[in-house]
Structure formats: C-alpha cells, structure tokens
C-alpha cells in the first residue's frame, strides 16, 4: 500500500491540509536506511542534499549519524516544504553544525506535471500508484499544486546550489513530492551518488529508468520489495 501517500493526502484534520501532519518516518531501520548510513559515513563529500526530510527522524537521521562519523565532515542540506514538519526538523537538528535545514519547495509549482501527464503515466506504467483510483491520485496532484502556490517558498535546489557555490552535490536523495521527482533529477544530474526512494511509483519510476540507461551511472543497489522500492546509483 502507498502508506506515505495515504498518510499525506488521505484526510484533512481540523480544516488544515494533511500535508501539515507529522507522519512516522518511512525510511527507518531497513536496508535503505542502513545503506544511507553506510554511504554517509564513508563517502568523500562536501555537500549532501536530502529532498523531502519530513520531521527528520527517518533518512535524515541515517544521514546525520553517518556524516558525524565521516572524516570529510560533509554538510547535509535538508529540504522540507511542510511548515509543520520543517519546524520539527529544525528543532531536532538545532545546534548540529553539519546539518542545514530549509523550508523550501524543491522546484516551483510550474514544474509539476499536468493532470494529463500523470494520467498517461498511470495508464501506461503500472506501479504501486495504481492501487488507488486515478481520480484520487489527481486530487493529490492538485493538493500539491495548491499548497505550493498558497505560500510561495524559495526555489530550494537552485537556492542551495547558489548558496554553496557548487555545480553538483556529492550525494542526493530524491524523496520529496510524488510529482516532483523528474524535475528534481534534472537539477541534480551529475551528482556522484543519486539515491531514489519510491522507484515503484510516479516519484522515481522514470528517474530509475533514465539513470539505468545512462552509461555514466551504474546501479549499485536496489530493492523493489522494500516499501515502494529504492535504488542507489553512482556516477562512473
């Protein structure tokens, strides 16, 4: 079941969008969590980007524990669009000099796919997303579009690239909105390590296919049976 999607969009509480609800961590004490922790502790890196940090208790925790052990002392840049989740994220990592948090949208709302594009993907690429009616999936897309447009936030990836002054991040995890994965990959392409969560859904299905077909990247690890699948690619 698409647990993350269901918890994020299934209901509204007290009149506020469920995007603001604090949700339990998804990447937690599984093979992907362990892989993130191991990579973050060993890779020679300066800047790591995590797209979709939520409240910081899942993949963010794995990254933070890893970079604390890493002799390179990399910086972890955590991006979260939800104001409520960002507040929890900021509080949890306050005082950690290696962790930088941003209440930002990874890409502008204008870069979200259209309803027609999502519908076409739904019909032609069966994934875990098909466990839900198309009408419900499209309502999630519209919820994202509305939330992103209601209170404009910094253009996150471009902002962090400009702030750090680098052309590419060393490590990137793409685990944000279900509908922003492809434009996110466009902006971080060239990173040495690209980690994808939810490869068996709209978020990263096409990203997995794109990286698999690029001879400049090699697939290091994947498991389509854990939650909605994950994959790790390294630039050769």
PERARA-V979719 format. One line per field, one symbol per residue. ss: DSSP state (@ for helix, = for strand, . for the rest). phi: phi as a letter, one per 40 degrees, with the letter a starting at -180 (. if undefined). psi: psi as a letter, one per 40 degrees, with the letter a starting at -180 (. if undefined). A space follows every 50 residues. Layout:
ss->???
phi->???
psi->???
This chain:
ss->..@@@@@@@...=..=.@@@..........@@@@@@@@@@@@....==== =.......@@@@@@@@@@@.....======..@@@@@@@@@@......== =====...@@@...@@@@@@@@@@...@@@@..@@@@@@@@@@@@@@@@@ ...==@@@@@@@@@......====......@@@@@@@@....=====... ....@@@@@@@@....=======......======.
phi->.cccccccbcabbfgbccccccbccccafbccdcccdccccbccabbbbb cgcfcgbbcdccccccccccccfccbbbbaccccccccccccbcgcccbb bbcacdbcdccccccccccccdcbbdbdcccbcdccdcccdccccccccc bdbdcdccccdcccgbcaccbbbcaccdbbdccccdcbdhccbbbbbfcb acdbcccccccccbccbbccaaacccfbgaabbbcc
psi->igddddddedihhfeiiedeihiiidghfaddddddddddedihidhhhh hgebeeebddddddddddehdefihhhhhhdhddddddddddeheheehh ihgihdiideeiiidddddddddeghaddeeiiddddddddddddddded ghiigdddddddddfidiidhhhhfbideedddddddeheidhhhhifef iddeddddddddeheeiihdiiheehbfiiihihh.
